[in-house]
Amino acid sequence: MRDDELRPRRHFLKQAGLVTAGLGGLVALNDCRRGRSPAEAKGPAIIKSQRQYQWTMVTTWPRNFPGLGTGANRLAERIQSMSGGQLQISVKAAGERVPALQVFDAVRSGTAELGHGAAYYWKGKLPAAQFFSAVPFGLNAQEMAAWMYHGGALKLWTELYADFGVVPLPCGNTGVQMGGWFKKEIHSAADFQGLIMRMPGLGGEVIRQVGAAAPNIPGGEIFQALDSGAIDATEWVGPYNDLAFGLYKAAPYYYYPGWHEPGTVLELLINKSAWLALPAHLQAIIQGAAQADYNEMLAEFNARNGQALDTLVHARKVQLRRFPSDLLQKLAQISREVLGDMANQDTATRKVYDSFLGFQKTALGWNQIGESAYDQARLLDPAVEALLQSRS
Amino acid sequence: MRDDELRPRRHFLKQAGLVTAGLGGLVALNDCRRGRSPAEAKGPAIIKSQRQYQWTMVTTWPRNFPGLGTGANRLAERIQSMSGGQLQISVKAAGERVPALQVFDAVRSGTAELGHGAAYYWKGKLPAAQFFSAVPFGLNAQEMAAWMYHGGALKLWTELYADFGVVPLPCGNTGVQMGGWFKKEIHSAADFQGLIMRMPGLGGEVIRQVGAAAPNIPGGEIFQALDSGAIDATEWVGPYNDLAFGLYKAAPYYYYPGWHEPGTVLELLINKSAWLALPAHLQAIIQGAAQADYNEMLAEFNARNGQALDTLVHARKVQLRRFPSDLLQKLAQISREVLGDMANQDTATRKVYDSFLGFQKTALGWNQIGESAYDQARLLDPAVEALLQSRS
């Protein structure tokens, strides 16, 4: 194996506190002759010729970036572990094989069999792809998974990418993001007039409508731009990743909610020829590993965001602020108009938008009396109020 | 294979619209000599002796029960597909091999290698297990996953079951449940006095404190008990499963939120000896399949609950009601006392409760400005208000 290839690691077995000697790889025929208890092998050994695969995964993230880069590493390890090493994956971070924004084309051409990124990065060639990552005032992380796996979105996404010879799979979610870091407080839409705020994708389209400039600056350059005053404000992800970039050192006000990215889906890209040539069990492993990592990444962000928020507020004395309701209302209305305009541009986007709207209607109705009603109800206990105060 | 064994199905590949001929099973050595493109096999074929496993999974659910029983079937299929048929699983529904409430003991004794159920069913022998399924006013579905995978809960759960020779893994979540079906409206805690309401677990403990009787009746018998008047009220799961039982025919008022089960975790039980004897890649497959199914089941419940809610409200004219805030506050306080009492009973429960409390503190802080703040913000758009009205 090459030096930079990830060796299979029993990450998840260690997580559960269980490690076994394991038999992966070549197994002596003698094994099948040893007596075994009923709880163990019940069938005969089968001799198989098993083709080995060595693939490359290019990503849009800095190497080992918390949550995102580490998520790509972990997904590659999962696939290697589950396949007993039959499918080995070498992970190349942004810039190591191709630049971040070349990941889609690299997978399309077969330069790499796999890509790990977010669909809104390809909006230039596929505007409709933005629905499969994040939509302002759209579906949250759980709802995106529901729309994907039981609402038809994955089928639409697969069709959208098919002409490009690329297969998509959801493989993570950041959970709800934060509304950004500002040097001055935001009281109304007027405060966006002339504001230079780093915000990519549809969120950027929306704030342009209220007079902001919305440059898209690569993650690694955001702090410098904010600190130097080249930009007045920025969003990035949430407490976990924002703390990692030290953005609090360059702007004091930390706004919520993250209206522009309520639950951003991460995508695994697969070169279609490579996918079709795989045996069925390896396809099942890739699909299952990606779906497991949707759960794992979201769990990690939820846990780490909570901890990072505590650090930001209590140790770094960051000032949390909520966007005013009338501003949020205005941004929501503009978002709806921006999405509607997009849908009018081509039939592919129209189809996806209609599916999204239909799903949103049902999802909102359920969310109101389900998750939202519960989240509010549990705050009624005065002891919980005290619990939240005691975090100071 | 026996007739009742599930044959591997490419469920997930079909879901993504992709099916391939596949090479699973025995492969002729000739394959490795055929010329392949760079996108395909890059390495030599390896000859392996692969032991076959034929396991049994017993479940606590009726055969093919929506979401739950079908979830067990799907998990078994995933494992079979990912292992290329090396690990085959025969699923036995409640009563087919052992009764529902014997599932834990069946796995413990090795009668079955796998079990599919919920940890609160074993509260008699493991009171602390209740924390790993559902806690009144506790963590929601996303937070449970975060506590499990990045908050130490899975480690504690594994330790708890270790003495019984059983290994647990989270393998699903129902999402938030509903507060139940009532023949009369609930205005205050006084309306629980003398009420006979089917409610198992910790929820039942809580309503007993406000004077209700809380029998635990098996799912399949609930409708009859409610319709006949043997009970006055019941909870079951959420709109999807409640509609399946036709409970609306026996009681007109459908209350929310589901304070007693905010995000119930489903568990996969594994006989420890069987687990330790598995090769590493099959352990990784089981762990990954279970984690993928946590995501899948939750996605399914979210999608189907939304649709079923629409049916119940608009087609069946069910009357939705929200529990009064002061009642919820009282139930929350009682829940806290019940949990505290449990924790005082033994050190294992104390340890789990302390972990839960620590995690809850951070989770609530993040949820308030994260998911909750976002869910409320998106309702500010008047068009969304109109959207929700238009569902009538």
Interface residues (C-beta under 8 A of the other chain):
Chain A: P8 R10 F12 L13 Q15 A16 G17 L18 T20 G22 L23 G24 G25 L26 V27 A28 L29 D31 C32 R36 S37 P38 A39 E40 A41 K42 G43 P44 A45 I46 I47 K48 S49 Q50 R51 Q52 Y53 Q54 W55 R78 S81 M82 S83 G84 G85 G110 E113 F137 N140 A141 Q142 E143 A145 A146 W147 M148 Y149 H150 G151 L154 K155 T158 E159 V167 L169 G175 V176 M178 G238 P239 Y256 P257 G258 W259 P262 N271 S273 A274 W275 L276 A277 L278 P279 A280 H281 Q283 A284 I285 Q287 G288 A289 Q291 A292 Y294 N295 E296 L298 A299 E300 N302 A303 R304 N305 G306 Q307 L309 D310 L320 R322 F323 S325 L328 Q329 A332 Q333 R336 F359 Q360 K361 T362 A363 L364 G365 W366 N367 Q368 I369 G370 E371 S372 A373 Y374 D375 Q376 A377 R378 L379 L380 D381 P382 A383 V384 L387 L388 S390 R391
Chain B: P8 R10 F12 L13 Q15 A16 G17 L18 T20 G22 L23 G24 G25 L26 V27 A28 L29 D31 C32 R36 S37 P38 A39 E40 A41 K42 G43 P44 A45 I46 I47 K48 S49 Q50 R51 Q52 Y53 Q54 W55 R78 S81 M82 S83 G84 G85 G110 E113 F137 N140 A141 Q142 E143 A145 A146 W147 M148 Y149 H150 G151 L154 K155 T158 E159 V167 L169 G175 V176 M178 G238 P239 Y256 P257 G258 W259 P262 N271 S273 A274 W275 L276 A277 L278 P279 A280 H281 Q283 A284 I285 Q287 G288 A289 Q291 A292 Y294 N295 E296 L298 A299 E300 N302 A303 R304 N305 G306 Q307 L309 D310 L320 R322 F323 S325 L328 Q329 A332 Q333 R336 F359 Q360 K361 T362 A363 L364 G365 W366 N367 Q368 I369 G370 E371 S372 A373 Y374 D375 Q376 A377 R378 L379 L380 D381 P382 A383 V384 L387 L388 S390 R391
